[in-house]
């Protein structure tokens, strides 16, 4: 997300003729930075670039100080990142259908890894469990590196991973990627089918990234931001830069992005409630 913000910020600075400062505000899965933008003046000078964790944290944390629908105005969906279903090679499955059959034959005996409780990978796997009707044990790690190590060593059988983060291991045969979690195949690994192709239509757990502003920001400012950013994202240079980081530029209208936020808020709230997940 940082590379997206900095690259787009630089292009906006060139276009507008004034500096655009990227201010990373980590903590509480993005809640701290988001709350800062919510409280900023709605003048178009304070922008929020965030991931789809925005629509997950409100269900995971108690006392989130903002409402994404009430307090923020959507501007544009900017990029997506592919999530892949990855297995330790010792698992006797070479397709999603084979894995689901294997898991159903071994209920509660398989473990899946994630970078931590409440992460997109954790929620994606819980949605996968409920969609396919399988039962697995969750093993949360402290970050992606530890989780991938656990998958490589066989401590866990399966993990939803950012595809670009494990593609070298997939190509080396150290990890098997049996499906991607988005609506279409990845450009960098077109031979890997989607979960939807494997028998579970409408399954979509890809990462998304987008731009929002304080809720009272005038519509003409939102329209200008949407137009300028869309033009930047549609350049070959930007596509190449983001592709090298595992991201695919996309554009949308504010209304389309707002509809995605609303639908994802409801979807992930249901997953969190059904699985009984609370952030640590």
FIPABA-795460 format. One line per field, with one value per residue: residue number from 0; x, y, z of N, C-alpha, C, CB in turn. Coordinates in steps of 0.2 Angstrom, whole numbers. Glycine has a CB too. Layout:
resi c(NUM  ...)
n.px c(X  ...)
n.py c(Y  ...)
n.pz c(Z  ...)
ca.px c(X  ...)
ca.py c(Y  ...)
ca.pz c(Z  ...)
c.px c(X  ...)
c.py c(Y  ...)
c.pz c(Z  ...)
cb.px c(X  ...)
cb.py c(Y  ...)
cb.pz c(Z  ...)
This chain:
resi c(0  1  2  3  4  5  6  7  8  9  10  11  12  13  14  15  16  17  18  19  20  21  22  23  24  25  26  27  28  29  30  31  32  33  34  35  36  37  38  39  40  41  42  43  44  45  46  47  48  49  50  51  52  53  54  55  56  57  58  59  60  61  62  63  64  65  66  67  68  69  70  71  72  73  74  75  76  77  78  79  80  81  82  83  84  85  86  87  88  89  90  91  92  93  94  95  96  97  98  99  100  101  102  103  104  105  106  107  108  109  110  111  112  113  114  115  116  117  118  119  120  121  122  123  124  125  126  127  128  129  130  131  132  133  134  135  136  137  138  139  140  141  142  143  144  145  146  147  148  149  150  151  152  153  154  155  156  157  158  159  160  161  162  163  164  165  166  167  168  169  170  171  172  173  174  175  176  177  178  179  180  181  182  183  184  185  186  187  188  189  190  191  192  193  194  195  196  197  198  199  200  201  202  203  204  205  206  207  208  209  210  211  212  213  214  215  216  217  218  219  220  221  222  223  224  225  226  227  228  229  230  231  232  233  234  235  236  237  238  239  240  241  242  243  244  245  246  247  248  249  250  251  252  253  254  255  256  257  258  259  260  261  262  263  264  265  266  267  268  269  270  271  272  273  274  275  276  277  278  279)
n.px c(4  10  19  10  3  14  18  7  5  16  14  2  7  15  6  -3  6  11  17  14  12  15  9  12  2  3  -4  -17  -23  -24  -34  -30  -24  -35  -44  -39  -40  -54  -57  -51  -51  -64  -58  -52  -38  -33  -31  -36  -28  -32  -33  -43  -45  -51  -65  -66  -60  -70  -79  -71  -64  -68  -77  -72  -68  -76  -87  -87  -96  -103  -94  -84  -81  -82  -70  -62  -59  -43  -33  -30  -25  -19  -25  -20  -23  -14  -4  6  18  17  4  -9  -15  -19  -28  -41  -53  -49  -42  -53  -60  -51  -49  -62  -63  -54  -59  -56  -43  -33  -22  -23  -13  -11  -6  -10  -23  -38  -33  -34  -31  -34  -48  -52  -49  -58  -70  -69  -69  -82  -89  -85  -88  -79  -68  -56  -41  -36  -20  -13  0  14  14  17  29  32  21  22  34  29  21  29  37  28  21  8  -5  -11  -13  -20  -12  -4  -2  10  19  23  26  39  42  32  35  47  43  41  30  13  2  -15  -26  -33  -40  -48  -60  -55  -42  -24  -13  0  1  -6  -10  -16  -31  -46  -55  -68  -70  -67  -78  -85  -94  -94  -85  -74  -60  -49  -37  -41  -38  -40  -46  -52  -61  -64  -81  -89  -83  -84  -94  -88  -75  -72  -75  -65  -54  -56  -56  -42  -34  -39  -34  -20  -18  -21  -10  4  16  12  5  15  24  16  12  24  24  15  2  -13  -18  -34  -49  -63  -80  -85  -97  -98  -87  -92  -103  -96  -89  -100  -106  -95  -93  -105  -103  -91  -93  -102  -95  -85  -94  -100  -89  -84  -74  -62  -52  -35)
n.py c(-6  6  9  11  23  32  32  36  48  55  57  65  76  81  84  93  103  105  100  83  75  60  52  40  31  19  6  -2  -9  0  9  20  29  31  37  49  55  55  65  76  92  94  97  92  91  82  65  48  33  17  -1  -16  -20  -9  -12  -23  -21  -14  -23  -32  -25  -18  -2  6  21  28  27  19  21  32  42  44  47  39  38  32  15  8  -2  -19  -34  -51  -65  -81  -98  -108  -123  -134  -145  -158  -161  -171  -166  -159  -150  -138  -145  -158  -155  -150  -162  -170  -163  -164  -178  -178  -171  -157  -161  -155  -140  -123  -108  -91  -73  -68  -66  -60  -54  -51  -63  -73  -71  -73  -87  -92  -89  -97  -109  -110  -109  -120  -130  -136  -141  -134  -131  -116  -108  -95  -83  -72  -61  -61  -67  -77  -85  -90  -97  -107  -114  -119  -127  -137  -136  -131  -135  -128  -111  -95  -84  -69  -68  -63  -63  -76  -82  -85  -96  -105  -106  -113  -125  -127  -123  -127  -119  -119  -112  -96  -82  -72  -65  -67  -75  -73  -62  -64  -77  -86  -100  -104  -109  -100  -99  -99  -105  -118  -123  -115  -102  -84  -83  -72  -65  -57  -44  -27  -10  8  25  37  51  64  64  75  81  91  87  91  91  78  72  78  73  59  59  63  54  42  44  44  31  23  24  16  16  17  5  -4  -2  -4  -18  -24  -25  -34  -29  -24  -11  -3  6  16  22  34  30  16  11  14  6  -6  -6  -5  -18  -27  -23  -29  -42  -47  -44  -54  -65  -63  -64  -76  -85  -81  -72  -61  -47  -47)
n.pz c(0  3  -7  -17  -13  -12  -26  -33  -26  -30  -44  -43  -37  -47  -57  -50  -47  -34  -18  -12  2  9  23  34  45  55  65  75  65  55  60  67  57  49  57  59  46  45  55  49  40  27  14  3  4  13  11  11  8  8  13  10  23  30  30  38  50  58  62  70  80  96  100  88  82  72  58  43  32  36  40  30  13  -2  -15  -26  -31  -32  -34  -35  -26  -28  -20  -15  -14  -5  -3  7  0  3  6  0  -13  -28  -33  -30  -28  -25  -13  -5  -4  3  15  20  22  33  45  56  57  50  49  47  42  46  45  57  70  64  52  34  28  37  39  25  25  34  28  17  23  28  16  9  17  26  40  49  59  66  65  71  66  70  59  41  37  46  45  32  33  42  33  24  31  34  46  45  34  24  17  14  4  -1  -18  -25  -15  -12  -24  -30  -22  -26  -39  -38  -33  -20  -13  -16  -27  -28  -32  -36  -27  -32  -44  -57  -66  -62  -70  -69  -66  -75  -76  -65  -58  -53  -37  -40  -52  -48  -43  -34  -36  -36  -26  -19  -13  -15  -11  -9  -13  -10  -12  -1  7  19  25  22  11  -3  -18  -31  -29  -25  -38  -46  -40  -42  -56  -60  -53  -59  -72  -70  -65  -76  -85  -94  -87  -74  -72  -75  -64  -52  -55  -53  -39  -36  -38  -47  -56  -55  -59  -54  -52  -39  -34  -37  -30  -17  -16  -16  -4  5  3  6  19  25  22  28  41  44  42  53  64  63  64  76  79  87  87  92)
ca.px c(0  15  21  4  2  20  19  2  6  21  11  -2  11  17  0  -6  11  12  19  9  15  13  10  10  0  1  -7  -24  -25  -26  -39  -27  -24  -42  -48  -36  -43  -61  -57  -48  -56  -66  -57  -48  -31  -32  -34  -35  -27  -32  -35  -50  -45  -56  -71  -65  -59  -76  -82  -66  -62  -73  -76  -69  -71  -78  -91  -84  -101  -106  -89  -80  -84  -77  -67  -60  -55  -37  -29  -31  -19  -22  -24  -19  -24  -7  -3  12  18  15  -3  -11  -21  -16  -33  -45  -58  -45  -41  -59  -62  -46  -51  -69  -61  -50  -62  -53  -36  -29  -21  -21  -10  -12  -2  -13  -30  -42  -30  -38  -29  -38  -55  -53  -49  -64  -75  -67  -71  -90  -91  -84  -91  -74  -67  -49  -38  -32  -14  -10  7  15  16  17  35  32  16  25  39  25  18  35  39  23  17  1  -6  -14  -14  -21  -7  -3  2  16  24  25  27  45  42  28  39  52  40  41  23  8  -4  -20  -32  -33  -46  -52  -65  -52  -35  -19  -9  7  1  -13  -12  -19  -38  -50  -59  -75  -69  -66  -85  -88  -95  -95  -80  -69  -56  -44  -36  -42  -35  -44  -45  -57  -60  -69  -88  -92  -80  -89  -94  -84  -68  -72  -75  -59  -49  -57  -53  -35  -31  -40  -29  -13  -18  -22  -4  8  21  9  3  21  26  11  13  30  23  9  -4  -16  -22  -41  -53  -71  -83  -86  -103  -96  -83  -96  -106  -91  -88  -106  -107  -90  -94  -109  -100  -85  -96  -106  -89  -83  -99  -101  -83  -83  -67  -61  -45  -30)
ca.py c(0  12  10  14  29  36  32  40  54  59  59  70  82  84  86  99  108  107  94  79  72  53  51  33  31  12  4  -5  -11  6  13  27  34  32  41  56  58  57  71  82  97  91  102  89  91  76  59  41  27  11  -7  -18  -20  -4  -15  -29  -19  -12  -29  -35  -21  -14  5  9  28  30  23  20  24  39  47  44  47  35  42  27  9  10  -7  -26  -39  -57  -69  -87  -104  -112  -129  -138  -150  -165  -162  -175  -163  -155  -145  -136  -150  -163  -153  -150  -169  -172  -160  -167  -184  -177  -165  -155  -163  -150  -134  -118  -103  -84  -69  -66  -65  -54  -52  -53  -70  -76  -70  -77  -94  -94  -89  -103  -115  -110  -110  -127  -135  -140  -139  -134  -128  -110  -107  -88  -82  -65  -59  -66  -71  -83  -90  -94  -102  -113  -118  -122  -133  -142  -135  -130  -138  -123  -104  -90  -79  -64  -72  -61  -65  -83  -84  -88  -103  -109  -108  -118  -131  -128  -122  -128  -114  -123  -108  -89  -80  -67  -66  -69  -77  -68  -61  -67  -85  -88  -107  -106  -107  -97  -103  -99  -110  -124  -125  -110  -96  -78  -82  -67  -63  -53  -38  -21  -3  13  32  40  57  65  63  82  84  93  82  93  90  71  71  80  68  53  60  64  47  37  45  42  23  20  25  10  17  15  -2  -8  -1  -8  -25  -27  -26  -38  -25  -22  -5  -3  12  15  28  34  26  9  10  15  0  -12  -5  -7  -25  -30  -22  -34  -49  -48  -44  -60  -70  -62  -66  -84  -88  -79  -69  -55  -45  -48)
ca.pz c(0  4  -14  -21  -10  -14  -33  -35  -23  -34  -50  -41  -36  -54  -60  -47  -46  -27  -14  -9  7  12  30  36  52  57  72  76  58  51  63  69  52  46  62  58  40  47  58  45  36  21  9  -2  6  17  8  14  4  13  10  12  31  32  30  42  57  62  65  74  86  100  100  83  83  66  54  36  28  39  41  24  6  -7  -21  -31  -30  -36  -36  -32  -26  -29  -14  -18  -10  -6  1  8  -6  6  6  -6  -17  -33  -35  -25  -27  -21  -6  -1  -2  8  21  22  25  39  49  61  58  46  52  42  45  44  48  64  71  61  46  28  26  42  37  19  26  37  22  13  27  28  9  6  22  29  47  50  65  64  68  69  67  71  53  35  36  51  43  26  36  44  28  20  35  35  52  43  28  19  19  9  4  -7  -23  -26  -9  -12  -31  -30  -19  -30  -45  -36  -31  -12  -11  -22  -27  -31  -34  -34  -23  -35  -49  -63  -65  -61  -76  -68  -65  -78  -76  -58  -59  -48  -33  -43  -58  -45  -41  -29  -39  -33  -21  -20  -7  -16  -8  -13  -11  -13  -9  2  10  24  22  20  5  -9  -24  -36  -27  -26  -45  -48  -38  -46  -63  -60  -51  -65  -78  -68  -65  -83  -89  -94  -82  -67  -73  -74  -57  -48  -56  -50  -32  -36  -38  -53  -56  -57  -58  -53  -50  -32  -32  -38  -24  -11  -16  -14  3  9  2  10  27  28  21  33  48  44  43  59  69  62  66  83  79  90  86  98)
c.px c(4  17  16  3  8  20  13  3  11  18  6  1  13  11  -3  -1  12  13  13  13  12  15  8  8  -2  -2  -15  -27  -28  -31  -36  -27  -30  -45  -45  -39  -50  -62  -54  -53  -58  -65  -53  -41  -29  -35  -32  -34  -27  -34  -42  -50  -50  -63  -71  -64  -65  -79  -77  -64  -69  -72  -72  -73  -74  -83  -89  -89  -103  -100  -84  -83  -79  -76  -66  -57  -49  -33  -32  -25  -22  -20  -24  -20  -18  -7  4  12  16  8  -5  -16  -17  -22  -37  -50  -55  -44  -47  -61  -57  -48  -57  -68  -57  -53  -58  -45  -31  -28  -20  -18  -12  -7  -4  -20  -33  -39  -34  -37  -33  -45  -57  -53  -56  -70  -75  -70  -79  -92  -91  -87  -85  -72  -59  -47  -34  -26  -11  -3  8  18  17  23  35  27  18  30  35  23  23  37  34  19  10  1  -8  -14  -16  -16  -7  1  9  21  26  26  34  45  37  31  44  49  40  34  19  3  -9  -26  -30  -40  -50  -57  -62  -45  -30  -15  -2  7  -5  -15  -15  -26  -41  -53  -66  -75  -69  -73  -88  -89  -96  -90  -75  -66  -50  -43  -38  -39  -39  -43  -52  -56  -65  -76  -91  -88  -84  -88  -89  -77  -67  -71  -68  -53  -50  -55  -46  -32  -33  -35  -22  -13  -18  -16  0  13  18  7  10  24  22  12  19  29  17  2  -7  -20  -29  -44  -60  -74  -84  -92  -102  -92  -87  -100  -102  -90  -94  -107  -101  -91  -99  -107  -95  -88  -100  -100  -87  -87  -99  -95  -81  -76  -67  -53  -41  -27)
c.py c(6  14  13  21  34  37  37  47  59  61  65  76  85  87  93  104  110  100  90  74  65  52  44  33  23  12  3  -6  -6  11  20  32  36  37  48  59  59  63  77  86  93  95  99  89  85  70  53  36  21  5  -10  -20  -15  -7  -21  -26  -17  -17  -33  -32  -18  -6  8  16  31  25  24  23  31  44  48  44  44  39  37  21  10  4  -14  -30  -46  -61  -76  -93  -108  -118  -131  -144  -157  -166  -166  -172  -159  -150  -143  -142  -156  -161  -153  -157  -172  -170  -163  -174  -184  -171  -164  -157  -159  -143  -129  -112  -96  -80  -66  -66  -59  -51  -54  -61  -75  -76  -74  -84  -96  -93  -95  -109  -115  -111  -117  -132  -139  -137  -140  -130  -122  -109  -100  -87  -74  -62  -64  -70  -78  -88  -94  -99  -108  -117  -122  -128  -138  -141  -134  -132  -133  -116  -100  -85  -74  -68  -70  -62  -72  -86  -87  -95  -108  -111  -113  -124  -132  -127  -124  -123  -118  -119  -101  -87  -75  -69  -68  -71  -72  -68  -64  -74  -87  -95  -109  -104  -103  -102  -104  -104  -117  -126  -121  -103  -90  -78  -77  -64  -59  -46  -32  -15  2  20  34  47  58  66  69  85  85  88  84  91  82  69  73  75  61  53  59  57  42  38  43  34  20  21  18  10  15  8  -6  -8  -5  -16  -28  -28  -30  -35  -24  -16  -6  4  11  22  28  30  18  7  10  8  -6  -12  -7  -15  -29  -29  -28  -41  -51  -48  -51  -66  -69  -65  -73  -87  -86  -76  -62  -53  -45  -41)
c.pz c(0  -3  -18  -19  -13  -22  -35  -32  -27  -40  -49  -40  -42  -57  -57  -46  -38  -23  -12  -4  9  19  33  43  54  64  71  69  54  54  65  63  49  51  61  52  42  50  55  42  29  15  3  -1  10  14  12  9  9  9  13  20  34  34  35  49  61  65  70  80  89  99  95  82  77  62  46  31  30  38  35  18  1  -13  -27  -28  -35  -38  -32  -31  -25  -23  -18  -12  -10  -1  2  3  -3  6  -1  -10  -22  -36  -29  -23  -23  -14  -2  1  3  15  24  25  31  43  55  62  54  49  46  45  42  48  55  64  68  54  40  26  31  40  30  20  29  32  18  16  27  21  7  11  26  36  48  56  63  68  67  71  68  64  47  35  40  48  37  28  38  39  24  24  36  42  51  36  22  22  13  10  -2  -12  -24  -21  -9  -19  -32  -28  -23  -36  -44  -33  -23  -9  -17  -21  -31  -34  -32  -31  -26  -41  -56  -61  -65  -68  -75  -67  -68  -78  -70  -59  -53  -44  -36  -48  -55  -42  -35  -32  -34  -27  -23  -14  -8  -12  -12  -10  -14  -9  -7  5  15  21  19  14  0  -15  -30  -35  -28  -34  -48  -46  -41  -53  -64  -58  -56  -71  -76  -68  -71  -87  -89  -89  -75  -67  -71  -67  -52  -49  -53  -42  -31  -36  -46  -53  -58  -56  -57  -52  -42  -30  -32  -32  -18  -11  -14  -7  7  9  6  17  29  27  26  40  49  46  50  65  69  65  73  84  82  89  93  100)
cb.px c(-5  21  24  -3  2  26  18  -5  9  27  7  -7  17  20  -6  -8  9  5  24  5  16  15  7  16  -6  8  -6  -28  -31  -29  -41  -20  -19  -46  -47  -28  -43  -64  -54  -43  -52  -74  -53  -50  -29  -33  -31  -40  -21  -38  -29  -52  -38  -56  -74  -59  -54  -80  -84  -60  -58  -74  -72  -70  -66  -73  -99  -82  -107  -108  -85  -75  -85  -81  -61  -55  -59  -33  -22  -37  -15  -19  -30  -13  -31  -1  -7  13  24  18  -7  -12  -26  -13  -37  -49  -61  -39  -38  -65  -61  -39  -52  -74  -57  -43  -69  -56  -36  -31  -16  -28  -2  -19  0  -10  -32  -42  -23  -36  -22  -37  -57  -47  -43  -66  -75  -60  -69  -92  -87  -77  -96  -67  -70  -45  -34  -36  -8  -15  12  20  23  16  41  30  10  28  43  20  15  41  41  25  20  -1  -12  -21  -7  -28  0  0  -2  16  20  19  26  51  40  21  42  56  43  46  22  5  -2  -23  -39  -30  -45  -47  -69  -52  -33  -14  -8  10  2  -12  -5  -15  -42  -54  -60  -77  -63  -61  -84  -83  -101  -102  -77  -73  -55  -44  -28  -49  -27  -51  -43  -60  -60  -67  -92  -92  -74  -87  -101  -85  -66  -78  -81  -57  -50  -65  -56  -33  -34  -47  -29  -12  -24  -28  0  11  23  3  0  27  26  4  13  36  21  10  -4  -20  -19  -45  -52  -72  -91  -87  -109  -92  -77  -100  -110  -85  -86  -112  -107  -83  -97  -116  -97  -79  -102  -110  -83  -81  -106  -102  -77  -83  -65  -63  -44  -25)
cb.py c(0  10  4  10  30  33  26  37  54  54  53  68  80  78  81  97  114  110  95  74  76  47  57  28  35  8  10  1  -17  4  10  26  30  26  39  55  53  51  70  79  103  89  107  92  98  77  59  40  27  13  -13  -24  -19  1  -17  -33  -14  -8  -34  -36  -15  -16  6  5  33  33  24  13  20  39  45  38  55  29  46  31  3  14  -6  -30  -37  -61  -69  -89  -108  -107  -135  -140  -150  -165  -155  -182  -159  -159  -149  -130  -153  -165  -146  -147  -173  -170  -152  -167  -188  -177  -166  -157  -170  -150  -134  -115  -103  -82  -63  -59  -66  -49  -55  -49  -72  -73  -63  -75  -96  -89  -82  -104  -114  -103  -105  -128  -139  -140  -144  -131  -132  -104  -112  -83  -84  -63  -56  -62  -67  -81  -86  -88  -99  -110  -113  -117  -130  -149  -130  -122  -143  -125  -102  -87  -84  -57  -72  -53  -63  -88  -78  -84  -103  -104  -102  -115  -137  -123  -115  -135  -107  -128  -110  -84  -78  -62  -61  -63  -82  -70  -53  -63  -87  -85  -111  -102  -114  -91  -100  -92  -109  -124  -132  -110  -96  -77  -89  -61  -69  -51  -37  -20  -3  11  36  35  63  72  61  86  79  100  81  100  92  68  75  87  66  52  66  69  45  38  53  44  21  23  30  10  24  19  -4  -5  7  -6  -26  -22  -19  -42  -19  -28  1  -8  17  10  29  42  27  8  15  21  -2  -11  3  -4  -27  -27  -15  -33  -50  -44  -38  -62  -69  -55  -63  -85  -87  -85  -68  -55  -38  -53)
cb.pz c(6  8  -18  -19  -3  -12  -36  -33  -16  -36  -53  -35  -32  -58  -60  -40  -49  -23  -9  -15  13  7  34  35  53  57  76  79  59  44  69  72  46  46  69  57  35  52  65  40  35  21  12  -9  9  24  1  19  0  18  12  8  34  27  24  40  57  57  60  70  84  107  107  76  85  61  55  33  28  46  47  24  4  -9  -20  -36  -32  -31  -34  -36  -19  -35  -9  -21  -11  -5  -2  16  -9  13  7  -4  -12  -39  -41  -27  -34  -25  -6  -5  -9  6  20  17  19  37  50  67  55  39  57  38  43  46  44  65  78  66  45  22  27  49  36  14  30  43  18  11  34  30  4  5  20  25  52  44  69  65  66  73  61  77  54  29  38  58  41  21  41  49  23  20  42  35  56  43  28  18  22  11  3  -4  -29  -28  -2  -9  -36  -27  -12  -32  -49  -30  -34  -9  -8  -21  -30  -27  -31  -39  -17  -38  -50  -68  -71  -56  -77  -61  -57  -85  -77  -52  -59  -51  -26  -46  -62  -40  -38  -23  -43  -30  -19  -24  -2  -24  -6  -15  -12  -13  -15  8  4  28  27  25  3  -11  -26  -38  -19  -23  -48  -46  -30  -46  -66  -55  -44  -67  -80  -61  -60  -86  -86  -101  -81  -66  -79  -79  -55  -48  -64  -51  -29  -29  -35  -56  -60  -53  -64  -46  -53  -30  -37  -44  -24  -12  -23  -18  5  6  -5  8  28  23  14  32  48  38  38  61  67  55  62  88  72  97  83  98)
